[in-house]
């Protein structure tokens, strides 16, 4: 496992000292037992929450005080990006005794906090959690977990322990530069209203920065709530084009909505690529076989899961104090963007 000196488990003594009560009182409060005043109970619970202390549900059951499980917390299992990361993690743990156990949070920070609390109470041997943005209590729990913690699929921020993934901001910036280089000027965006989808927000910010540097703004934008899919992409693209028919490019924060938008544009007889350019994000292989290959960015999800497994098992050594592993995203021009005038690409 990890030899990172920052990984030390908190004890009842830490909580008792912070709350100014005995360890026995702390134990009674956290187990929900004993005659403890509400004032004392509130003090203990506040101290435990501030420290990130999680009670040990297997105390005394195992000599190691750890189980051979890796707690994995992701925002969604219906969004294909997360199962692909999980497949990579499973690959990396294949020849070890460790097994992942998964919880989904629906992009809800409070639910993430509760899920993390429950998982840590069983004393897993490691934690893999999507993203770098968490509530203060969740970060405290991660910092006090006493095991390797890997925040995956994003490196734009300060990890609690270690992080692996792409920079979504830089990936978005690269897409923006490609849009400009290919001569598009009237840009529309179709994104998501989900507040917790920080990765989509960061890549859109990167796109906007690249466009702004070229003196180009976002001409039209539509946001949606709920699950991404072909139907949602068709619906949102129709609404966007009906309101701004002079657009010559649409950036989608997700491949599935982008694919639906592409089908809508083809049905309307639009010249996809030359007349109107389209790009998605994530590089979903399930879109292979559509009439056109959607331009996209491979966000290296499976590799992120594999690298997370190496960090959890201690087979990866960091070079220096920066415990981030930044993977390089792959821009794929597909068939829905013009050829760059300064290249010989075939799409």
C-alpha positions in Angstrom: 0.0 0.0 0.0 1.0 3.6 0.3 3.9 4.9 2.4 2.7 8.5 2.2 3.2 10.1 5.6 0.0 12.1 5.3 -2.0 8.9 5.6 -2.8 8.3 9.3 -6.0 7.0 10.8 -7.7 9.1 13.4 -8.6 7.5 16.7 -11.1 8.0 19.5 -8.5 9.9 21.4 -8.2 12.5 18.6 -12.0 13.1 18.8 -12.0 13.1 22.6 -9.3 15.7 22.8 -11.0 17.9 20.2 -14.4 17.7 22.0 -12.9 17.9 25.6 -14.6 14.7 26.7 -13.5 11.1 27.5 -12.9 8.5 24.9 -15.7 6.4 26.6 -18.1 9.3 26.0 -17.0 9.6 22.4 -17.5 5.9 21.9 -21.0 6.1 23.4 -22.0 9.0 21.2 -20.7 7.5 18.0 -22.3 4.1 18.7 -25.6 5.8 19.7 -25.6 4.3 23.1 -25.4 5.4 26.7 -26.9 8.3 28.7 -25.2 11.3 27.1 -26.6 14.9 27.2 -27.6 16.5 24.0 -25.0 19.2 24.5 -22.2 16.7 24.9 -23.5 14.6 22.0 -23.5 17.7 19.7 -19.9 18.6 20.8 -18.7 15.1 20.0 -20.5 14.9 16.6 -19.2 18.4 15.7 -15.6 17.4 16.6 -15.8 14.1 14.7 -17.2 15.9 11.6 -14.6 18.6 11.6 -11.8 16.1 12.0 -13.2 13.7 9.4 -13.4 10.8 11.9 -15.4 7.8 10.8 -16.2 5.0 13.3 -14.7 1.6 12.6 -17.5 -1.0 12.1 -15.0 -3.9 12.0 -13.1 -3.0 15.1 -11.9 -6.1 16.8 -13.0 -8.4 14.0 -9.8 -8.4 11.9 -6.2 -8.1 13.1 -5.3 -5.8 10.2 -8.4 -3.6 10.8 -8.8 -3.4 7.0 -10.9 -5.3 4.5 -9.7 -6.2 1.0 -12.1 -3.8 -0.6 -11.5 -0.5 -2.4 -14.3 2.0 -2.0 -15.2 3.6 -5.3 -17.5 6.6 -5.4 -18.8 8.0 -8.8 -21.5 10.5 -9.7 -23.4 8.1 -12.0 -23.4 4.6 -13.3 -25.7 5.5 -16.3 -23.1 7.9 -17.7 -20.7 5.6 -19.7 -17.6 7.5 -18.6 -17.7 6.0 -15.1 -18.2 2.3 -16.0 -15.2 2.6 -18.4 -13.1 4.0 -15.6 -14.3 1.1 -13.3 -13.3 -1.4 -16.0 -9.8 0.0 -15.9 -9.7 -0.1 -12.1 -10.9 -3.7 -12.2 -8.1 -4.6 -14.7 -5.5 -3.0 -12.4 -6.7 -4.9 -9.4 -7.1 -8.3 -11.2 -4.0 -10.0 -9.7 -4.5 -8.6 -6.2 -6.8 -9.6 -3.3 -8.5 -6.2 -3.6 -12.1 -5.9 -4.9 -13.9 -2.6 -5.7 -17.2 -1.8 -4.1 -19.1 1.0 -5.8 -21.5 3.8 -4.7 -23.2 6.4 -7.0 -24.0 9.9 -5.8 -26.2 11.5 -8.6 -23.8 14.5 -8.6 -25.1 15.4 -5.1 -22.3 16.5 -2.7 -24.3 15.7 0.4 -25.0 12.1 -0.9 -21.3 11.8 -1.8 -20.5 12.7 1.8 -22.9 10.1 3.2 -21.7 7.4 0.9 -18.1 8.1 1.8 -18.9 8.0 5.5 -20.5 4.5 5.1 -17.7 3.1 3.0 -15.0 4.4 5.3 -16.8 2.9 8.3 -16.0 -0.6 6.9 -12.3 0.3 6.7 -11.5 -0.3 3.0 -7.9 -0.7 1.9 -8.2 2.3 -0.5 -10.6 4.9 -1.9 -11.2 5.9 -5.5 -13.4 8.9 -5.9 -14.4 10.9 -9.0 -13.3 14.5 -9.2 -11.5 17.0 -6.9 -14.5 19.0 -5.6 -16.0 17.7 -2.4 -17.6 19.2 0.8 -15.3 20.2 3.6 -16.4 17.2 5.8 -15.8 14.8 2.8 -12.3 16.2 2.3 -11.6 15.8 6.0 -12.8 12.2 5.9 -10.6 11.5 2.9 -7.6 13.1 4.5 -8.1 11.1 7.7 -8.8 7.8 6.0 -5.4 6.3 6.7 -5.3 4.6 3.3 -4.4 5.6 -0.3 -7.0 8.0 -1.8 -7.1 8.6 -5.5 -9.3 11.3 -7.0 -9.8 10.2 -10.6 -10.7 11.7 -14.0 -9.5 15.3 -13.3 -6.2 16.9 -12.3 -7.3 20.6 -12.3 -7.1 21.2 -8.6 -5.4 20.2 -5.3 -5.9 16.5 -4.5 -6.3 15.3 -0.9 -3.8 12.5 -1.6 -3.3 11.6 -5.2 -5.1 12.4 -8.5 -5.1 10.9 -12.0 -6.8 11.9 -15.2 -6.8 14.5 -17.8 -7.0 18.3 -17.4 -10.5 19.0 -18.7 -9.7 22.7 -18.9 -6.7 22.1 -21.2 -8.7 19.5 -23.2 -11.4 22.1 -23.8 -8.9 24.7 -24.7 -7.4 22.4 -27.3 -10.9 21.9 -28.8 -11.4 25.7 -28.9 -8.1 26.1 -30.7 -9.2 23.4 -33.2 -12.5 25.2 -33.8 -10.7 28.5 -34.5 -8.0 26.9 -36.7 -10.7 25.3 -38.9 -12.4 28.6 -39.7 -15.6 28.4 -37.6 -16.8 31.7 -36.2 -20.5 31.4 -35.1 -20.2 29.0 -32.1 -23.1 27.4 -30.2 -22.8 25.3 -27.1 -25.1 22.5 -25.7 -24.2 21.6 -22.1 -25.7 20.4 -18.8 -27.3 22.1 -15.9 -25.9 19.6 -13.4 -24.2 21.8 -10.8 -21.9 18.9 -9.7 -20.5 18.2 -13.2 -17.3 20.2 -12.6 -15.5 18.4 -15.4 -18.0 19.5 -18.1 -17.8 23.1 -16.7 -14.0 23.1 -16.8 -13.8 21.9 -20.4 -16.4 24.5 -21.5 -14.3 27.2 -19.7 -11.3 26.0 -21.7 -13.2 26.3 -25.0 -14.4 29.8 -24.1 -10.9 30.9 -23.3 -9.5 29.7 -26.6 -12.3 31.3 -28.5 -11.9 34.6 -26.6 -8.2 34.7 -27.5 -9.3 34.7 -31.1 -11.9 37.4 -30.5 -14.8 35.0 -30.7 -17.7 34.7 -28.2 -20.4 32.1 -27.7 -23.2 33.0 -30.0 -25.9 30.7 -28.6 -26.1 28.3 -25.7 -28.6 25.7 -24.5 -28.4 23.7 -21.2 -30.3 20.7 -20.2 -31.0 18.7 -17.0 -31.2 14.9 -16.8 -29.6 12.1 -18.7 -27.6 12.7 -21.8 -28.6 10.8 -24.9 -29.4 10.9 -28.6 -33.0 12.1 -28.0 -31.8 14.9 -25.8 -29.2 15.9 -28.4 -31.7 16.0 -31.2 -34.2 18.1 -29.1 -31.6 20.6 -27.9 -29.9 20.9 -31.3 -33.2 21.6 -33.0 -34.0 24.3 -30.4 -30.6 25.9 -30.7 -30.6 26.0 -34.5 -34.2 27.3 -34.7 -33.2 30.2 -32.4 -29.8 30.8 -34.1 -29.9 29.4 -37.7 -26.6 31.2 -38.6 -24.5 29.0 -36.4 -21.6 27.3 -38.1 -20.4 25.2 -35.2 -21.8 23.4 -32.1 -19.7 22.2 -29.1 -21.4 19.4 -27.0 -20.1 18.6 -23.6 -21.0 15.0 -24.1 -20.7 12.6 -27.1 -24.2 11.2 -26.8 -25.9 14.6 -27.2 -23.5 15.3 -29.9 -24.4 12.2 -31.8 -28.1 13.0 -31.5 -27.4 16.5 -32.8 -25.4 15.1 -35.7 -28.4 12.9 -36.8 -30.7 15.9 -36.5 -28.4 18.0 -38.7 -28.1 15.2 -41.3 -31.9 14.8 -41.4 -32.3 18.5 -42.0 -29.9 18.2 -45.0 -27.2 20.4 -43.4 -23.7 20.1 -44.7 -22.1 18.6 -41.6 -18.4 19.3 -41.4 -18.1 22.1 -44.0 -21.3 24.0 -43.4 -21.7 23.3 -39.7 -19.1 21.7 -37.6 -19.9 19.5 -34.5 -17.7 18.1 -31.7 -18.5 16.1 -28.7 -16.4 14.9 -25.8 -15.3 11.5 -24.3 -14.6 9.4 -27.3 -17.3 6.7 -26.9 -16.6 3.8 -29.1 -20.3 2.8 -29.1 -20.9 5.6 -31.6 -18.9 3.7 -34.2 -21.2 2.8 -37.1 -23.1 6.1 -37.2 -23.3 7.8 -40.7 -20.5 10.1 -39.7 -17.7 9.8 -37.1 -18.3 12.5 -34.6 -15.3 14.7 -33.7 -14.5 14.2 -30.1 -11.8 13.9 -27.4 -10.7 10.6 -25.9 -10.6 11.4 -22.1 -8.5 8.3 -21.2 -11.0 7.0 -18.7 -9.9 3.3 -18.7 -6.3 4.3 -18.3 -7.2 6.6 -15.4 -8.8 3.5 -13.7 -5.7 1.4 -14.3 -3.4 4.0 -12.9 -5.6 4.5 -9.9 -5.2 0.8 -9.2 -1.4 1.1 -9.3 -1.5 4.0 -6.9 -3.8 2.1 -4.5 -1.6 -1.0 -4.6 1.6 1.0 -4.2 3.1 -0.2 -7.6 3.4 3.4 -8.8 6.0 5.8 -7.4 5.5 9.5 -7.6 8.4 11.7 -8.8 8.5 14.6 -6.3 5.8 16.1 -4.1 3.2 16.6 -6.9 0.9 13.5 -6.5 -1.0 14.1 -9.7 -0.7 11.9 -12.8 -1.9 13.9 -15.8 -2.9 11.8 -18.8 -2.9 13.4 -22.3 -6.3 13.5 -24.0 -6.5 12.6 -27.7 -8.4 15.0 -30.0 -10.1 13.0 -32.8 -11.3 15.2 -35.7 -13.7 12.5 -37.1 -15.9 13.5 -40.1 -17.8 16.5 -38.5 -15.1 19.2 -38.8 -13.3 20.9 -41.6 -9.8 19.8 -42.4 -7.2 22.2 -40.9 -5.7 24.3 -43.7 -2.2 23.7 -42.1 -2.4 19.9 -42.1 -2.9 16.9 -44.3 -5.3 15.1 -41.9 -7.9 12.9 -43.4 -10.4 13.4 -40.6 
